[in-house]
């Protein structure tokens, strides 16, 4: 059984349990094992984000509707 399959099986079983104290105990166990992961951006990603922020500060943005229109037009040419 894979990790994903096992995880799904556990979730299914947990959804059937109504015992609050048992669920709190499981929650405590899960929280003690769950790792808080911090996503690390590459330098290239950081530069692209900053470039996007700079464009926004300068007002170089377009509305959602205008973007949707551009995408639709672009897709119709493909």
N, C-alpha and C positions, 0 to 999 in steps of 0.2 A: 504494500500500500504506500503510495507516495505521500509526501508531506501535504500537498494540496488536498488529496482525497481524505486524509486523516483530519485535516482542519475542517473540511466541509461536514464530515461525519460528526465531529464534536459540536459544531455549530447547530446542526440539526437536533442533536440530543439535548443541548442546552436550551433550545427553544421550547422544549416540552417540560422543563423543570419549573415548578412554582414555589419551591422552598427558598424563601428570601435569604435565610442565614447560609444555606448551602451556596447560593449564587454569590453572596458577598465573599464567602471563602474562596470560591473560584476566581472572583475578580481580584482578590488580594494576590493569589498565586500568579495570575496572568500579569498583573502590574509589576510583580517582582522579576518576571522573566522578560517582559517586553523591553526592547532596547529603544531608546530614543535616538533616532538617526537624524543627523544634520547633513543635509545635502551640500556638498562642496562644489561651488562653481569653478570652472576653469577660467583662466585669465581672459581667454577669447570670449567666453560667455559674459563675464563681467564687463568687458569693453562694449559688447553689443547692447547690453542692458543700459549702460551709461549713455551710449549714443542715442538710444531710443528715448531716454529721459530728457536728454538735451533737445532732441527734436520736439518733444512735447512742450518743454519750457519755451521754445521759440515759436510755438503755435503751428508747427508743421505737422498737423494732424488732419484726418478726414473723418466725416461722420460714418456711423455704422451703415446707414443706407447707401452712402456713396461707395463704401468699400464693397458692400454686397453687389451693387451694380457693376463695379469693376470686375469682381470675381465671376459674376454671371457672364459678362461679356468675354472675359478671358477663356472661360470654360467652353463657350460656344464656338470658339475658334479652334479648339483642340479636336 
